């Protein structure tokens, strides 16, 4: 008989199992104690890192309003869609659908997410309407979420584009007043701490870290009604004369506030994707040019200031030209004998050259410098040009003569407006300002009596014998000066022109100064009196009515007013046209 097998030691096995289980229990308890008390803060931080997030609270940018409180730039709430690649990429079957909804190339979307697979946040589409964003989210794409942002909107569109500028997609100023006053307009985003679930949804607001601070509103000097009138008439002139570009600046003579500043061609700041960079610069402050005959006004000022001349001083211009340093200086015809006043009336280059050559170059330079030429106006507009005014020691005989009638120096449209405003303001130069109600910065540059004398001389330019009869405003006395200069190129001048007019109205007590610059008009009409002066007349006729400036001759004003023609509603035409343009921008 074989021996019986040994029975297993059940008791021993049971003890081993119990011992192992007891050891495991001790380890688990020890681990629990470690987690709950010893390393509690560490693991709490780890948990918070997965579900607790600090999120920015977006805030709106301040509005830009015109001098009358009308909105020029506002920020509207929009939604931006974003994705967590770690959640979205594991579902390739949904990428094609998402691409179609967002109108993104499928391969491009997948590549963008794959390149950022280690991140938790990737923008998919920014600045959607809340309705469009909600429609995407309703489809339940994994890892796709939205967040509130703000988008800048410009109700006046291209009418205000060059002055206001625009913001980028992050609502920071990039050009114009948006850039110049970016710190003032920008708000300070807030911050809050929230708990998200595993799908990224906010399930609890834990703490407000920092309350958002909205941007501050900016009240600018512009008058949207006057701005639109200037924009409309400048565009009309460019189309009529097939011109390349143009600028208009209108200043309040007493305060220096800029009521209007427009340029053509323009652009729509509401359509960033269609912007042409070449059309974005504000030509009125960045582009310099040789001003031509509008500078004869300041040659006359310099001559009168010497005390050697009076407005009635006589000059001989026959046979209609003179030779200076081997070069011919000509008038449009032989004017014979002219007074200093009629030098402006007829725009004589010969008399202007005689005056410039007969006075010290240092004195002539000093007068031009006092009127602000050769340095920025101080308006604070980004990228403002200083113009070109060389030192008098560099002026040869020919340069002295040509500077007398507006060649050999370069200016901006804003500089010209500032200088003419000083004549209308009794010889006081005021720094141009884009802010409504800002304390003006003033400096007396010439004697008030001299300024009044020159103002009377400039009135003859719009008279029956003057070169700017098209600048006449019915019922108002107008003072101004035309200019026509050739465009300079390397090696000389082209037969292409710049047409200008600078004027003051009403000349009895100047309220507004306006400069019109039109580049490269085509056809036979290229003189400033034929191209630029009519823009002045049409704009001022409407602007003076809009601003309620009393006329000098009430009867003439009434005879020319729309009411007398039986169209009473025309008094509101400017306002109606502005509102219509704003509505078109909203529709776009």
VENMOHU-V110449 format. One record per backbone hydrogen bond with DSSP energy under -1.0 kcal/mol. CO is the residue of the C=O (numbers start at 0). NH is the residue of the N-H. E is the energy in kcal/mol with one decimal. If there is no record, write none. Layout:
CO/NH/E + CO/NH/E
//
This chain:
7/9/-1.8 + 8/12/-2.3 + 9/13/-2.6 + 10/14/-2.0 + 11/15/-2.4 + 12/16/-2.8 + 13/17/-2.7 + 14/18/-2.6 + 15/19/-2.8 + 16/20/-2.9 + 17/21/-2.8 + 18/22/-2.5 + 19/23/-2.7 + 20/24/-2.5 + 21/25/-2.5 + 22/26/-2.7 + 23/27/-2.8 + 24/28/-2.9 + 25/29/-2.9 + 26/30/-2.9 + 27/31/-2.7 + 28/32/-2.9 + 29/33/-2.6 + 30/34/-2.7 + 31/35/-2.9 + 32/36/-2.6 + 32/37/-1.3 + 33/38/-3.8 + 38/42/-2.1 + 39/43/-2.2 + 40/44/-2.3 + 41/45/-1.9 + 42/46/-2.4 + 43/47/-2.9 + 44/48/-2.5 + 46/50/-1.6 + 47/51/-4.0 + 50/195/-3.5 + 52/193/-3.1 + 54/191/-2.6 + 56/189/-2.3 + 59/214/-2.7 + 62/217/-3.0 + 63/71/-3.5 + 63/72/-1.7 + 64/219/-2.7 + 65/68/-2.3 + 69/65/-2.7 + 72/63/-2.1 + 73/152/-3.3 + 75/150/-2.8 + 77/148/-2.6 + 78/127/-3.4 + 79/146/-1.8 + 80/123/-3.1 + 80/124/-1.3 + 81/144/-3.1 + 82/121/-1.5 + 83/86/-1.7 + 83/87/-2.1 + 84/88/-2.5 + 87/90/-1.9 + 90/93/-2.1 + 93/97/-2.4 + 94/98/-2.8 + 95/99/-2.0 + 96/100/-2.1 + 97/101/-2.4 + 98/103/-2.5 + 104/108/-2.5 + 105/109/-2.4 + 106/110/-2.3 + 107/111/-2.4 + 108/112/-2.2 + 109/113/-2.5 + 110/114/-2.3 + 113/116/-1.4 + 115/118/-1.9 + 121/82/-2.6 + 124/80/-3.1 + 127/78/-3.0 + 128/132/-2.5 + 129/133/-2.2 + 130/134/-1.9 + 131/135/-1.3 + 132/136/-2.3 + 133/137/-2.0 + 135/138/-1.3 + 136/139/-1.9 + 140/143/-1.5 + 142/83/-2.4 + 144/81/-2.8 + 146/79/-2.5 + 148/77/-2.8 + 150/75/-3.0 + 152/73/-2.6 + 153/156/-1.7 + 155/158/-1.8 + 159/163/-2.5 + 160/164/-2.6 + 162/176/-2.4 + 163/177/-2.3 + 165/173/-3.0 + 165/174/-1.3 + 167/170/-2.3 + 171/167/-2.3 + 174/178/-1.2 + 175/179/-2.5 + 176/180/-2.3 + 178/181/-1.4 + 180/184/-2.4 + 181/185/-2.6 + 183/215/-1.8 + 184/61/-2.7 + 187/212/-2.8 + 189/56/-2.3 + 190/208/-1.4 + 190/209/-2.4 + 191/54/-3.1 + 192/205/-2.2 + 192/206/-1.9 + 193/52/-3.1 + 194/202/-3.1 + 194/203/-1.3 + 196/199/-2.2 + 200/196/-2.5 + 203/194/-2.8 + 206/192/-3.3 + 209/190/-2.5 + 212/187/-2.7 + 217/64/-2.8 + 218/435/-1.6 + 221/66/-2.6 + 222/226/-2.9 + 223/227/-2.0 + 224/228/-1.9 + 225/229/-2.4 + 226/230/-2.5 + 227/231/-2.9 + 228/232/-2.3 + 229/233/-2.3 + 230/234/-2.3 + 231/235/-2.0 + 232/236/-2.1 + 233/237/-2.3 + 234/238/-2.0 + 235/239/-2.5 + 236/240/-2.2 + 237/242/-1.6 + 240/521/-3.2 + 244/518/-2.7 + 245/263/-2.2 + 246/516/-2.7 + 247/261/-2.1 + 248/514/-2.3 + 249/258/-2.0 + 249/259/-1.5 + 250/512/-2.2 + 251/255/-2.5 + 255/432/-2.0 + 256/251/-2.7 + 258/222/-2.5 + 259/249/-2.6 + 261/247/-2.2 + 263/245/-2.2 + 267/270/-1.7 + 270/273/-1.3 + 271/274/-1.5 + 275/278/-2.1 + 276/279/-1.3 + 280/282/-1.3 + 281/284/-2.0 + 281/285/-1.9 + 282/286/-1.6 + 283/413/-1.9 + 284/384/-3.1 + 288/410/-2.5 + 291/294/-2.0 + 292/295/-1.9 + 294/298/-1.4 + 295/299/-2.4 + 296/300/-1.8 + 297/301/-2.2 + 298/302/-2.2 + 299/303/-2.7 + 300/304/-2.2 + 303/306/-1.3 + 309/312/-1.9 + 310/340/-2.2 + 312/339/-1.3 + 314/337/-2.8 + 316/319/-2.8 + 319/330/-2.6 + 321/328/-3.3 + 323/326/-1.9 + 326/323/-3.4 + 328/321/-2.2 + 335/316/-2.8 + 337/314/-2.9 + 338/342/-1.4 + 340/344/-1.8 + 341/345/-3.0 + 342/347/-1.9 + 347/351/-1.6 + 348/352/-2.5 + 349/353/-2.2 + 350/354/-2.6 + 351/355/-2.3 + 352/356/-2.3 + 353/357/-1.2 + 359/363/-2.2 + 360/364/-2.7 + 361/365/-2.1 + 362/366/-2.2 + 363/367/-2.1 + 364/368/-2.6 + 365/369/-2.4 + 366/370/-1.7 + 367/372/-2.0 + 368/371/-1.7 + 371/374/-1.0 + 380/383/-1.6 + 387/409/-2.3 + 390/393/-2.1 + 391/394/-1.6 + 395/399/-2.5 + 396/400/-1.8 + 397/401/-2.7 + 398/402/-2.5 + 401/404/-1.0 + 401/406/-2.6 + 402/405/-1.2 + 405/291/-2.3 + 409/387/-2.0 + 410/288/-1.8 + 411/415/-1.9 + 412/416/-2.2 + 413/417/-2.4 + 414/418/-2.4 + 415/419/-2.6 + 416/420/-2.2 + 417/421/-1.6 + 418/422/-1.2 + 419/423/-2.0 + 420/424/-1.2 + 421/426/-2.3 + 422/425/-1.0 + 426/444/-3.3 + 426/445/-1.4 + 428/442/-1.7 + 432/257/-2.7 + 433/220/-2.2 + 440/430/-2.4 + 442/428/-3.3 + 446/450/-2.3 + 447/451/-2.4 + 448/452/-2.0 + 449/453/-2.4 + 450/454/-2.2 + 451/455/-1.8 + 452/456/-1.8 + 453/457/-2.3 + 454/458/-1.1 + 457/460/-1.1 + 457/479/-1.4 + 460/467/-2.5 + 462/465/-1.3 + 467/470/-1.9 + 468/471/-1.3 + 472/475/-2.4 + 474/551/-1.8 + 474/552/-2.6 + 476/506/-3.1 + 478/503/-3.6 + 480/501/-2.2 + 482/499/-3.0 + 484/497/-2.7 + 486/493/-2.3 + 488/491/-2.2 + 491/488/-2.9 + 495/486/-2.8 + 496/519/-2.8 + 497/484/-2.2 + 498/517/-2.6 + 499/482/-2.0 + 500/515/-2.8 + 501/480/-2.4 + 502/513/-2.4 + 503/478/-2.4 + 504/510/-1.7 + 504/511/-2.6 + 505/508/-1.2 + 510/252/-2.4 + 511/504/-2.0 + 512/250/-2.9 + 513/502/-2.8 + 514/248/-2.0 + 515/500/-1.7 + 516/246/-2.7 + 517/498/-2.8 + 518/243/-2.0 + 518/244/-1.1 + 523/525/-1.1 + 526/529/-1.2 + 526/530/-2.1 + 527/532/-2.7 + 531/535/-1.6 + 532/536/-2.3 + 533/537/-2.4 + 534/538/-2.5 + 535/539/-2.7 + 536/540/-1.9 + 537/541/-1.3 + 538/542/-3.1 + 539/543/-2.4 + 541/545/-2.5 + 542/546/-2.7 + 543/548/-2.6 + 552/556/-2.2 + 553/557/-2.8 + 554/558/-2.3 + 555/559/-1.3 + 561/566/-2.2 + 562/565/-1.8 + 566/569/-1.7 + 567/570/-1.5 + 568/571/-1.6 + 569/572/-1.9 + 571/575/-2.4 + 572/576/-2.7 + 573/577/-2.0 + 574/578/-2.3 + 575/579/-2.4 + 576/580/-2.3 + 577/581/-2.3 + 578/582/-2.2 + 579/583/-1.9 + 580/584/-1.8 + 581/585/-2.0 + 582/586/-2.2 + 583/587/-1.8
//
